[in-house]
Amino acid sequence: MQTSSVFVALVGKPNVGKSSLTNRLVGEKVAIVTSKPQTTRTRITGIVTRGPVQYVLLDTPGVHIPRTKLGERMSKTATDSVAEVDVSLMLFEPYGEFTEAELAMVRALKGGPAVALINKTDTLKRQEDLAARTEQIRALGVFDKVLAASVKADEGCEALFEVLAAYGVEGPHYFDDDAYTDMPEKALVSEILREKMLLFLHDEVPHGIAVTVERFKERADKDLIDIDVNIYCERKSHKGMVIGKGGQMLKKIASAARADCEEFLGAKVNLQCWVKVKDDWRDSDFLLNDFGFTQSR
């Protein structure tokens, strides 16, 4: 049987559902999901193999007007991704004006195959609103198809596999057929910790936080992994919020993160977290590189 692979870039504005769709299609949690914008900072790869077809899904940061050097790198990651894939899947919401950043992404898609997906159909007030939105997106003139789905209600997601398979390229699979991501375990740990902070902390703090895994060591004598993590804040006041009164917030974050880490690593985890301050790290090229936000070329 002839095998094929299809590389797909998932693009769209923040909070449109790219990470939730990636997790739904993969069947595993590979991308963190919160209700806060810019949850995804780097490109996350989800892998699904169904028979002869391997789908490589690139979940990209939400397109937005950047205000920091980190934001600029996130936007460039999203734009660069569409140039490297077989097809782009751009997600839209059922209502609202297209943002300036969305229209810039639409222009970037003109060079290659693209499919539009109207997500969150569970929020439709009237069915005719979907038809109107579909025509509005068709009029942009860059999409081969305009589809509709609700990741939350799990409607219309399964049909995407057949649509995307049509863009596949014959050849061997790039990843093992049982793989579901190419992210190293350390990167997954740091993402899980960041997710918990986005969930538990105030709006102004989480986007000024970076997480680095300093130690990831499996013990030879028992089924236990020692993980040491540094949490970097931009302000001393933010450090206090992350730690919380009597260390309670940090304990809450670490406890929730440890449970998720143990689930996907399949082993007990000894998680130690330290909170440090690096002023305005999001605007420092040196610190962005040091924290792993590598500049795309």
C-alpha positions in Angstrom: 0.0 0.0 0.0 1.4 3.4 -1.0 2.0 5.7 2.0 1.8 9.4 2.1 2.3 12.3 4.5 0.5 15.7 4.7 2.0 18.6 6.6 -0.7 21.0 7.9 -0.3 24.4 9.5 -3.1 25.4 11.8 -3.3 29.2 11.8 -5.8 31.8 13.1 -6.2 34.5 15.7 -5.7 33.8 19.4 -8.4 31.6 21.1 -10.0 30.5 17.9 -9.4 26.8 18.9 -6.2 25.7 17.1 -4.8 23.9 20.1 -8.1 22.3 21.0 -8.5 21.0 17.4 -4.9 19.7 17.4 -5.5 17.7 20.6 -8.8 16.4 19.2 -7.3 15.2 15.9 -4.3 13.7 17.6 -6.3 12.0 20.3 -3.7 13.1 22.9 -3.0 16.3 24.7 0.0 17.8 22.8 -0.9 21.4 23.1 -1.9 23.4 26.2 -5.3 25.0 26.2 -6.6 27.9 28.2 -9.1 30.7 27.6 -6.3 33.3 27.6 -4.9 34.7 24.3 -1.4 33.7 23.1 -1.3 30.5 25.1 0.7 28.8 22.3 4.1 30.5 22.0 6.0 28.1 19.8 5.1 25.7 17.0 3.7 22.5 18.5 3.7 19.3 16.3 0.9 16.8 16.6 1.2 13.5 14.6 -1.7 11.2 13.5 -1.2 8.1 11.4 -4.3 6.6 9.9 -3.5 3.6 7.7 -1.4 4.8 4.8 -1.7 8.5 5.6 0.4 10.4 8.2 -0.9 13.8 9.2 1.6 16.2 10.7 -0.2 19.1 12.4 1.7 22.3 13.2 -0.2 24.2 15.8 1.1 27.8 15.6 0.8 30.9 17.8 -2.3 33.0 17.3 -1.8 35.8 14.8 -1.8 39.2 16.5 -0.2 42.6 16.3 3.1 42.1 18.3 4.0 44.4 21.2 7.2 42.7 22.3 10.1 40.9 20.7 8.6 37.6 21.9 5.4 38.6 20.1 7.3 39.3 16.9 8.9 35.9 17.1 5.5 34.3 17.6 4.0 36.0 14.6 7.0 35.1 12.4 6.6 31.4 13.5 3.0 31.4 12.3 3.8 33.1 9.0 6.9 31.0 8.3 4.9 27.8 9.0 2.5 28.3 6.1 5.5 28.4 3.7 6.7 25.0 4.8 3.5 22.8 4.6 1.4 21.0 2.1 -1.8 22.8 3.1 -2.8 25.5 5.7 -5.9 25.2 7.8 -7.1 28.7 8.9 -9.6 28.8 11.7 -12.2 31.5 12.0 -15.0 32.3 14.5 -18.6 32.5 13.3 -19.0 36.2 14.1 -17.0 39.4 14.2 -14.9 41.5 11.9 -11.7 40.1 10.6 -8.8 41.5 12.5 -5.8 43.3 10.9 -3.6 40.3 11.8 -6.1 37.8 10.4 -6.2 39.7 7.0 -2.4 39.8 7.0 -2.4 36.0 7.4 -4.9 35.6 4.6 -2.6 37.5 2.3 0.3 35.3 3.4 -1.8 32.2 2.4 -2.2 33.3 -1.2 0.9 31.4 -2.3 -0.3 27.9 -1.4 -3.2 25.6 -0.8 -5.4 26.6 2.1 -8.7 25.5 3.7 -10.8 27.6 6.0 -12.6 26.2 9.0 -15.4 28.0 10.9 -15.0 26.7 14.4 -17.4 27.1 17.4 -20.5 26.4 15.4 -22.1 25.5 18.8 -22.2 29.3 19.4 -24.3 30.0 16.3 -27.5 32.0 17.1 -29.1 31.2 13.7 -28.1 28.6 11.0 -28.3 31.3 8.3 -25.4 33.1 10.1 -23.1 30.2 9.1 -24.0 30.6 5.4 -23.3 34.3 5.6 -20.0 33.7 7.3 -19.1 31.1 4.7 -19.7 33.5 1.9 -17.7 36.2 3.7 -14.7 33.9 3.9 -15.1 32.6 0.3 -15.0 36.2 -0.9 -11.4 36.5 0.5 -10.5 34.4 -2.6 -7.7 32.2 -1.1 -9.5 29.1 0.3 -10.1 25.9 -1.7 -12.9 25.0 0.7 -14.8 26.6 3.7 -15.8 24.0 6.3 -17.5 24.2 9.6 -17.0 22.4 12.9 -17.3 22.6 16.7 -14.3 21.2 18.5 -16.2 21.7 21.8 -19.2 19.6 20.6 -16.9 17.3 18.6 -18.9 18.0 15.4 -17.2 18.2 11.9 -13.7 17.3 13.2 -13.6 13.8 11.8 -14.4 15.0 8.3 -11.2 17.0 8.2 -9.1 13.9 7.8 -10.5 13.1 4.3 -10.2 16.8 3.2 -6.6 17.1 4.4 -5.5 13.7 3.0 -6.2 15.0 -0.5 -3.1 17.3 -0.1 -0.8 14.4 0.9 2.4 13.7 -0.8 3.3 10.1 -1.6 6.4 8.7 0.2 7.5 7.2 3.5 6.1 8.5 6.8 8.4 11.0 8.5 7.6 9.7 12.1 6.9 6.4 13.7 3.3 5.4 13.1 2.7 5.3 16.9 4.2 8.8 17.5 1.9 11.7 18.5 4.4 14.5 18.9 8.0 15.3 18.2 8.3 17.6 21.3 11.0 16.4 23.8 9.7 15.5 27.2 11.4 18.5 28.8 9.4 20.9 26.5 6.2 19.1 27.4 6.9 19.6 31.1 7.5 23.3 30.7 4.3 23.7 28.7 2.3 21.9 31.3 3.6 24.2 34.1 2.9 27.3 32.0 -0.7 26.0 31.4 -1.3 25.7 35.1 0.0 29.3 35.7 -2.3 30.6 32.9 -5.2 28.8 34.6 -4.5 29.9 38.2 -2.9 33.4 38.0 -4.2 36.9 37.3 -4.4 38.1 33.6 -1.4 40.4 33.8 1.1 37.8 35.2 1.2 34.7 32.9 2.3 36.3 29.7 5.4 37.6 31.5 6.4 34.1 32.6 8.9 31.7 31.0 9.6 28.2 32.2 12.8 26.3 31.7 13.5 22.7 32.8 17.0 22.6 34.3 17.1 18.9 35.3 15.2 15.9 34.0 16.7 12.7 35.4 15.2 9.2 35.8 16.4 7.4 38.9 18.1 4.1 38.2 16.8 2.4 41.4 13.1 3.3 41.2 10.3 4.4 38.9 10.8 8.1 39.7 11.8 11.2 37.6 13.5 14.2 39.3 12.5 17.4 37.5 13.9 20.8 38.5 12.2 23.9 37.0 13.0 27.6 36.9 10.0 29.9 36.6 11.1 33.4 35.3 8.9 36.5 35.9 9.4 40.1 34.6 8.7 41.8 37.9 9.5 41.2 41.6 5.8 41.8 42.4 4.9 39.0 39.9 7.2 36.7 41.7 5.2 37.3 44.9 2.0 36.4 43.0 3.4 33.2 41.6 4.6 32.1 45.0 1.5 33.3 46.9 0.9 33.7 50.6 2.9 31.1 52.5 3.9 29.6 49.1 0.3 28.3 48.6 0.0 29.4 44.9 3.3 27.8 43.9 2.2 24.6 45.7 -1.1 24.6 43.8 0.6 25.1 40.4 3.3 22.5 41.1 0.7 19.9 42.4 -1.5 20.2 39.3 1.5 20.2 37.0 3.0 17.1 38.7 -0.3 15.1 38.2 -0.3 15.9 34.5 3.4 15.1 34.1 3.0 11.7 35.9 0.1 10.8 33.6 2.0 11.4 30.3 5.4 10.2 31.5 3.9 7.1 33.1 6.1 7.4 36.2 6.2 9.2 39.6 7.6 12.7 39.4 9.5 14.7 42.0 8.9 18.2 40.8 10.9 21.1 42.3 10.1 24.7 41.2 12.1 27.9 41.8 10.8 31.4 40.9 13.3 34.0 39.6 13.1 37.6 38.2 14.4 38.6 34.8 13.3 42.2 34.1 11.6 42.6 30.7 12.8 39.3 29.3 10.2 39.4 26.5 12.2 42.2 24.9 15.6 40.7 25.3 17.0 38.8 22.3 19.6 37.2 24.6 17.1 35.9 27.1 14.6 34.8 24.4 17.3 32.7 22.9 18.4 31.4 26.3 14.8 30.4 27.1 14.4 28.5 23.9 12.4 31.0 21.8 14.7 30.6 18.8 14.5 33.1 16.0 13.2 31.6 12.8 15.4 32.4 9.8 
